[in-house]
């Protein structure tokens, strides 16, 4: 199966190298029937079949590894760890794969965020509650003004992580933010991505200030639902039937 998959590849023209090699690998996986747990052909074979350098293949596989699509076993090979399906609509295959990886990441994030906001609501000091409310005000001002908002967003959520009383939450969640590699032109890296969720941040801040853990959990889930819905809308764009 591993070497047979190579028959689904064709050499790439120089001008198409880059994203095209990722698309070609995705098509190879799908057409050859490789499934989770199967080993991919060796890098040298992939490079020779596509007519690209081994460094180009390695860069593509590094990108896939950053998305959790493959895992490498030292001295053994590269194995598929997530389902790969090429796009049939208007959305590029890599955008689809990025979106699916983001949804997997959000499953983990939801579990952590539910716990952290509950603990923050119960454990926050009066000063921390005031800071969370103030930082939410500053965040929404930046968003409403159309200015860069990421620094204010990190400050707001960082204050919640600190209020939880367990610094490991903040470290884990920040690591999750950096765990998923996104392309420079990815819609999931755009400033407009996730904007619909920001008005809901007020509900989260108000719940923490009011010492209402159940309301805080509902608020963080609505925020995550909003972002997840946006991811799915991007993935599904251009689908027919």
C-alpha positions as CSV (number, residue, x, y, z in Angstrom):
1,X,0.0,0.0,0.0
2,X,2.8,2.4,0.9
3,X,4.6,2.3,-2.4
4,X,1.5,1.8,-4.4
5,X,0.3,5.2,-3.2
6,X,3.0,6.7,-5.3
7,X,1.1,5.8,-8.5
8,X,-1.4,8.6,-7.6
9,X,1.3,11.3,-7.9
10,X,2.5,13.2,-10.9
11,X,5.5,15.5,-11.3
12,X,4.7,19.1,-10.4
13,X,5.6,22.1,-12.5
14,X,8.1,24.5,-10.8
15,X,5.6,27.3,-10.7
16,X,3.1,25.3,-8.8
17,X,5.4,24.0,-6.0
18,X,4.4,25.0,-2.5
19,X,0.7,24.7,-1.9
20,X,0.5,22.3,-4.8
21,X,2.7,19.7,-3.2
22,X,0.3,19.7,-0.2
23,X,-2.7,19.3,-2.4
24,X,-0.9,16.5,-4.3
25,X,-0.2,14.7,-1.1
26,X,-3.8,15.0,0.1
27,X,-5.1,13.6,-3.2
28,X,-2.6,10.8,-3.0
29,X,-3.8,9.9,0.5
30,X,-7.4,10.0,-0.5
31,X,-7.2,8.2,-3.9
32,X,-4.9,5.4,-2.6
33,X,-7.2,4.7,0.4
34,X,-4.6,5.4,3.1
35,X,-6.3,5.6,6.5
36,X,-5.4,6.6,10.0
37,X,-2.5,4.5,11.2
38,X,-1.1,3.8,7.7
39,X,2.4,4.7,6.8
40,X,3.2,7.2,4.0
41,X,5.8,6.5,1.4
42,X,9.3,7.6,2.3
43,X,10.2,11.3,1.7
44,X,12.8,10.4,-1.0
45,X,10.1,8.5,-3.0
46,X,7.6,11.3,-2.6
47,X,10.2,13.8,-3.8
48,X,11.3,11.8,-6.8
49,X,7.7,11.0,-7.9
50,X,6.6,14.7,-7.7
51,X,9.8,16.0,-9.2
52,X,10.6,18.3,-6.2
53,X,13.4,18.5,-3.7
54,X,13.4,16.5,-0.6
55,X,13.4,19.7,1.4
56,X,10.1,20.7,-0.3
57,X,8.6,17.4,0.8
58,X,9.9,17.8,4.3
59,X,8.5,21.3,4.6
60,X,5.1,20.0,3.5
61,X,5.2,17.2,6.0
62,X,6.3,19.6,8.7
63,X,3.2,21.6,7.9
64,X,1.0,18.5,8.2
65,X,2.7,17.5,11.4
66,X,1.9,21.0,12.8
67,X,-1.8,20.4,12.0
68,X,-1.7,17.0,13.7
69,X,-2.4,15.2,10.4
70,X,0.7,13.0,10.6
71,X,3.1,11.7,13.3
72,X,6.7,10.7,12.8
73,X,8.2,7.7,14.4
74,X,12.0,8.1,14.5
75,X,13.6,5.5,12.4
76,X,10.3,4.0,11.4
77,X,8.5,6.4,9.1
78,X,5.6,8.8,8.9
79,X,2.1,7.7,9.8
80,X,-1.3,9.3,9.1
81,X,-3.0,10.4,12.3
82,X,-6.1,12.2,11.0
83,X,-8.5,11.8,8.1
84,X,-7.5,13.5,4.9
85,X,-10.2,14.5,2.4
86,X,-9.6,16.8,-0.6
87,X,-12.0,19.7,-1.2
88,X,-14.7,19.4,-3.8
89,X,-16.0,22.9,-3.5
90,X,-14.4,26.4,-3.6
91,X,-12.3,26.0,-0.4
92,X,-8.7,25.0,-1.0
93,X,-7.8,21.6,0.5
94,X,-5.2,23.1,2.9
95,X,-7.9,25.5,4.3
96,X,-10.2,22.6,4.9
97,X,-7.4,20.6,6.6
98,X,-6.5,23.6,8.8
99,X,-10.1,24.1,9.7
100,X,-10.6,20.4,10.7
101,X,-7.4,20.6,12.8
102,X,-8.7,23.7,14.5
103,X,-11.9,22.0,15.3
104,X,-10.0,19.1,16.9
105,X,-8.0,21.6,18.9
106,X,-11.1,23.3,20.1
107,X,-12.4,20.1,21.6
108,X,-9.4,20.2,23.9
109,X,-9.7,23.9,24.5
110,X,-13.4,23.6,25.4
111,X,-12.7,21.2,28.2
112,X,-9.9,23.4,29.7
113,X,-11.8,26.6,29.2
114,X,-14.9,25.3,31.0
115,X,-12.8,24.4,34.0
116,X,-10.7,27.5,34.1
117,X,-13.6,30.0,33.9
118,X,-15.5,28.1,36.7
119,X,-12.4,28.2,38.9
120,X,-11.7,31.8,38.1
121,X,-15.3,32.8,39.0
122,X,-15.0,31.0,42.3
123,X,-11.5,32.0,43.2
124,X,-11.1,35.6,41.9
125,X,-10.3,38.3,44.4
126,X,-12.3,41.5,44.3
127,X,-9.4,43.3,42.5
128,X,-9.1,40.5,39.9
129,X,-12.8,40.8,39.2
130,X,-12.4,44.5,38.7
131,X,-9.4,43.9,36.4
132,X,-11.3,41.3,34.3
133,X,-14.2,43.8,33.8
134,X,-11.8,46.6,32.9
135,X,-9.8,44.5,30.5
136,X,-13.0,43.4,28.8
137,X,-14.0,47.0,28.3
138,X,-10.6,47.7,26.7
139,X,-10.9,44.7,24.5
140,X,-14.3,45.7,23.2
141,X,-13.2,49.2,22.6
142,X,-10.3,48.0,20.4
143,X,-12.6,45.6,18.5
144,X,-15.3,48.2,18.0
145,X,-12.8,50.7,16.7
146,X,-11.4,48.2,14.2
147,X,-7.9,48.4,15.7
148,X,-5.6,45.4,16.3
149,X,-7.2,43.4,19.2
150,X,-5.0,40.4,19.9
151,X,-2.9,42.0,22.7
152,X,-6.1,43.1,24.5
153,X,-7.6,39.7,24.0
154,X,-4.6,38.0,25.5
155,X,-4.6,40.4,28.4
156,X,-8.3,39.7,29.1
157,X,-8.0,35.9,28.9
158,X,-4.7,36.0,30.8
159,X,-6.4,37.8,33.7
160,X,-9.0,35.0,33.8
161,X,-6.3,32.3,33.8
162,X,-4.5,34.1,36.7
163,X,-7.8,34.3,38.6
164,X,-8.2,30.6,38.4
165,X,-5.4,30.2,40.9
166,X,-3.6,27.6,38.8
167,X,-0.9,29.0,36.5
168,X,-0.8,25.8,34.5
169,X,-4.1,26.7,32.8
170,X,-2.6,29.7,31.2
171,X,0.5,27.9,30.1
172,X,-1.6,25.1,28.6
173,X,-4.0,27.3,26.8
174,X,-1.3,29.6,25.4
175,X,0.6,26.5,24.2
176,X,-2.6,25.4,22.4
177,X,-2.8,28.8,20.7
178,X,0.7,28.2,19.2
179,X,0.3,24.4,18.6
180,X,-1.6,24.8,15.4
181,X,0.4,25.9,12.4
182,X,-1.5,28.2,10.1
183,X,-0.5,29.4,6.7
184,X,0.2,33.1,6.3
185,X,-2.9,33.6,4.0
186,X,-5.1,31.3,6.2
187,X,-8.6,32.7,6.9
188,X,-8.1,31.4,10.4
189,X,-5.2,33.9,10.9
190,X,-7.1,36.9,9.6
191,X,-8.1,39.7,12.0
192,X,-11.7,39.3,11.0
193,X,-11.8,35.7,12.1
194,X,-13.7,35.2,15.4
195,X,-15.0,38.8,15.6
196,X,-18.6,37.6,16.0
197,X,-17.6,36.1,19.4
198,X,-16.4,39.3,21.0
199,X,-19.8,40.7,22.2
200,X,-20.2,37.5,24.1
201,X,-17.0,38.3,26.0
202,X,-19.0,40.9,28.0
203,X,-21.3,38.1,29.3
204,X,-18.3,36.1,30.4
205,X,-16.7,39.1,32.2
206,X,-20.1,40.0,33.8
207,X,-20.6,36.5,35.1
208,X,-17.1,36.4,36.7
209,X,-17.6,39.8,38.3
210,X,-21.0,38.6,39.6
211,X,-19.4,35.4,41.0
212,X,-21.8,33.2,38.9
213,X,-19.8,30.1,37.8
214,X,-22.7,28.6,35.8
215,X,-23.3,31.8,33.8
216,X,-19.5,32.0,33.2
217,X,-19.5,28.4,31.8
218,X,-22.5,29.1,29.6
219,X,-20.7,32.3,28.3
220,X,-17.5,30.6,27.4
221,X,-19.4,27.8,25.6
222,X,-21.3,30.4,23.6
223,X,-18.0,32.0,22.7
224,X,-16.5,28.7,21.6
225,X,-19.7,27.8,19.7
226,X,-19.5,31.0,17.8
227,X,-15.9,30.4,16.7
228,X,-16.6,26.8,15.9
229,X,-19.6,27.8,13.8
230,X,-17.3,30.2,11.9
231,X,-14.7,27.5,11.3
232,X,-17.4,25.2,9.9
233,X,-18.8,27.9,7.7
234,X,-15.4,28.5,6.1
235,X,-14.8,24.7,5.6
236,X,-18.3,24.3,4.1
237,X,-18.1,27.3,1.8
238,X,-18.7,26.3,-1.8
239,X,-20.2,22.9,-1.1
240,X,-23.0,21.8,-3.3
241,X,-26.0,19.6,-2.7
